[in-house]
Amino acid sequence: MKLGIIGAGNVGSTLGRRWAAAGHEVRFGVRDVGDARVVRLLSEIGPKASAGSNAEAAASAEVVVLATPYDDTPEALAAAGDLAGKVLIDCTEPVVMGPDILKRGLLIGHNTSAAEQIAARAPGVKVVKTLNTVGWPVMANPQFGSQKAVMPYCGDDAAAKAAAARLVGDLGFEPLDAGPLANARLLEPFGMLWISLAFNSMGTDFAFSLVKR
Ligand SMILES: NC(=O)c1ccc[n+]([C@@H]2O[C@H](COP(=O)([O-])OP(=O)(O)OC[C@H]3O[C@@H](n4cnc5c(N)ncnc54)[C@H](OP(=O)(O)O)[C@@H]3O)[C@@H](O)[C@H]2O)c1
């Protein structure tokens, strides 16, 4: 698949590395293509990766992945241009990063979610919420012994959800259909639980798995 990843920080770079290794073509949308971290990332990934503006990354992508801080999403989306008709995977967690992250908690919730706010800003875009319920080190390796970490995804468009499930599976997760996009109201607090556990007791090398009969 052709993927446009907006943001090449911890999450964007990790996803880009993994998806390129799985055979996908990755174009990062960045604010500065000359940034030394971007140049290094591209040279480490090799010919499957390139970088451009957000609009360039989105233009040729079948799936656009939003991996910017939630506060930066209005600017990042505006710079991506018209995304109507595209699949947009929203990885954001609506928190303010930093030492007060647990004290401040989620910026929104209960009767809306970051994913729904993003969908409202991007009319005609098929938004799928996923990849917000573990930290980036787990995205780099979701295999725990014989078990895969579970990765819930939710959205309102069946084809978009199928694309997201495939991409999440290609990372090595067990994809879990978590229903409509409004269920991002549940996935974002679930992501906050992972953050709280990580800060308080577990570190970053853990994830949730699914058991069923
Ligand atoms: N960290 C985790 O483990 C984790 C796990 C799950 C979900 N998340 C969520 O994933 C998102 C990214 O987290 P992160 O840890 O990767 O953050 P990060 O390391 O701070 O990276 C954020 C990236 O977004 C870029 N960015 C900001 N505004 C942009 C714009 N307008 N256009 C293009 N790029 C822009 C930044 O680029 P500059 O260098 O130009 O500032 C930076 O490369 C957040 O919403 C976070 O809540 C994070």
The ligand as an SDF file (V2000), in Angstrom:
LIG
                    3D

 48 52  0  0  0  0  0  0  0  0999 V2000
    4.5140    8.2230   22.1380 N   0  0  0  0  0  0  0  0  0  0  0  0
    3.7350    7.1220   22.1720 C   0  0  0  0  0  0  0  0  0  0  0  0
    4.1670    6.0550   22.6140 O   0  0  0  0  0  0  0  0  0  0  0  0
    2.3230    7.2030   21.6270 C   0  0  0  0  0  0  0  0  0  0  0  0
    1.5220    6.0560   21.6240 C   0  0  0  0  0  0  0  0  0  0  0  0
    0.2460    6.1110   21.0690 C   0  0  0  0  0  0  0  0  0  0  0  0
   -0.2260    7.3030   20.5400 C   0  0  0  0  0  0  0  0  0  0  0  0
    0.5600    8.4090   20.5940 N   0  0  0  0  0  0  0  0  0  0  0  0
    0.0530    9.6420   19.9920 C   0  0  0  0  0  0  0  0  0  0  0  0
    0.6750    9.7420   18.7140 O   0  0  0  0  0  0  0  0  0  0  0  0
    0.9040   11.1050   18.3900 C   0  0  0  0  0  0  0  0  0  0  0  0
    2.4060   11.2970   18.1190 C   0  0  0  0  0  0  0  0  0  0  0  0
    3.1360   11.0020   19.3030 O   0  0  0  0  0  0  0  0  0  0  0  0
    4.7250   10.9430   19.2680 P   0  0  0  0  0  0  0  0  0  0  0  0
    5.1380   10.3160   20.5440 O   0  0  0  0  0  0  0  0  0  0  0  0
    5.2010   10.3920   17.9740 O   0  0  0  0  0  0  0  0  0  0  0  0
    5.0780   12.4890   19.3180 O   0  0  0  0  0  0  0  0  0  0  0  0
    6.4850   13.1510   18.9530 P   0  0  0  0  0  0  0  0  0  0  0  0
    7.5830   12.1770   19.1110 O   0  0  0  0  0  0  0  0  0  0  0  0
    6.5160   14.4330   19.6950 O   0  0  0  0  0  0  0  0  0  0  0  0
    6.3390   13.4580   17.3870 O   0  0  0  0  0  0  0  0  0  0  0  0
    5.3670   14.2970   16.9160 C   0  0  0  0  0  0  0  0  0  0  0  0
    5.7500   14.6390   15.4890 C   0  0  0  0  0  0  0  0  0  0  0  0
    4.6780   15.4160   14.9260 O   0  0  0  0  0  0  0  0  0  0  0  0
    5.2980   16.3620   14.1060 C   0  0  0  0  0  0  0  0  0  0  0  0
    4.3980   17.4600   13.8010 N   0  0  0  0  0  0  0  0  0  0  0  0
    3.8230   18.3400   14.6420 C   0  0  0  0  0  0  0  0  0  0  0  0
    3.0640   19.1940   13.9420 N   0  0  0  0  0  0  0  0  0  0  0  0
    3.1650   18.8330   12.6400 C   0  0  0  0  0  0  0  0  0  0  0  0
    2.6070   19.3420   11.4320 C   0  0  0  0  0  0  0  0  0  0  0  0
    1.7960   20.4030   11.4250 N   0  0  0  0  0  0  0  0  0  0  0  0
    2.9270   18.7390   10.2700 N   0  0  0  0  0  0  0  0  0  0  0  0
    3.7640   17.6600   10.2560 C   0  0  0  0  0  0  0  0  0  0  0  0
    4.3290   17.1380   11.3680 N   0  0  0  0  0  0  0  0  0  0  0  0
    4.0190   17.7290   12.5390 C   0  0  0  0  0  0  0  0  0  0  0  0
    6.5220   16.7950   14.8730 C   0  0  0  0  0  0  0  0  0  0  0  0
    7.3920   17.4020   13.9720 O   0  0  0  0  0  0  0  0  0  0  0  0
    8.4130   18.5960   14.3550 P   0  0  0  0  0  0  0  0  0  0  0  0
    9.7290   17.8980   14.5710 O   0  0  0  0  0  0  0  0  0  0  0  0
    8.3770   19.4620   13.1390 O   0  0  0  0  0  0  0  0  0  0  0  0
    7.8790   19.2440   15.6060 O   0  0  0  0  0  0  0  0  0  0  0  0
    7.0250   15.4700   15.3880 C   0  0  0  0  0  0  0  0  0  0  0  0
    7.8610   14.8440   14.4460 O   0  0  0  0  0  0  0  0  0  0  0  0
    0.3870   11.9070   19.5820 C   0  0  0  0  0  0  0  0  0  0  0  0
   -0.9320   12.3310   19.3150 O   0  0  0  0  0  0  0  0  0  0  0  0
    0.4160   10.9150   20.7230 C   0  0  0  0  0  0  0  0  0  0  0  0
   -0.5360   11.2270   21.7240 O   0  0  0  0  0  0  0  0  0  0  0  0
    1.8130    8.3830   21.1010 C   0  0  0  0  0  0  0  0  0  0  0  0
  1  2  1  0
  2  3  2  0
  2  4  1  0
  4  5  1  0
  4 48  2  0
  5  6  2  0
  6  7  1  0
  7  8  2  0
  8  9  1  0
  8 48  1  0
  9 10  1  0
  9 46  1  0
 10 11  1  0
 11 12  1  0
 11 44  1  0
 12 13  1  0
 13 14  1  0
 14 15  2  0
 14 16  1  0
 14 17  1  0
 17 18  1  0
 18 19  2  0
 18 20  1  0
 18 21  1  0
 21 22  1  0
 22 23  1  0
 23 24  1  0
 23 42  1  0
 24 25  1  0
 25 26  1  0
 25 36  1  0
 26 27  1  0
 26 35  1  0
 27 28  2  0
 28 29  1  0
 29 30  1  0
 29 35  2  0
 30 31  1  0
 30 32  2  0
 32 33  1  0
 33 34  2  0
 34 35  1  0
 36 37  1  0
 36 42  1  0
 37 38  1  0
 38 39  2  0
 38 40  1  0
 38 41  1  0
 42 43  1  0
 44 45  1  0
 44 46  1  0
 46 47  1  0
M  CHG  2   8   1  16  -1
M  END
$$$$
